[in-house]
Amino acid sequence: MKPTELLQIMSVAEKLKCNTRHCYTSSGRQESVAEHSWRIALMAMLIAPEFPEADMNRVIRMCLIHDLGEAFTGDIPTFDKTNADTEREDDLFAGWVNTMPQENREEWKALLAEMNAQHTLEARIYKALDKMEAVIQHNESDIATWLPLEYDLQLHYGKENVQFSPWFRELKAEIDNWTRKKIAENT
């Protein structure tokens, strides 16, 4: 990769530092998309021993690129995002990937196809991490930042994405217990 090509990619990726998500951090400021992506990559690294049969390097790569389409569209909360929004984000992301050097373009296209198909263990791990990090972050934020619909969403979001793994089901159960306690203490 030429230095100019790297700089072009980094300029687009930098937008994820500026684009905020719906969720807030424990300090009370809106979380950036980059912070979410970093944290799911960290989670993948930390849980690697739980999934010795998985290529966790591949999972981490998925985690790092999964929201780069939001560099073009910004983040749209799951409860507001339409199929049209998803298609637009995917199209803009794919168009950008097509401008990358060939070796990057081929890897990223393969990762995106795998992530979207959800047929591999690695893709399922990435997706479960993506969903679980979001509910963890909501639990870490002040409940005053929650919308009324999030009280129920917290308990159901990502539930279908953890069913493939006893370990992830246990994680979701722990998060749900935390959520229930947080709600009970604040209502």
Order of alpha helices (4+ residues) and beta strands (2+ residues): alpha-alpha-beta-beta-alpha-alpha-alpha-alpha-alpha-alpha-alpha-alpha
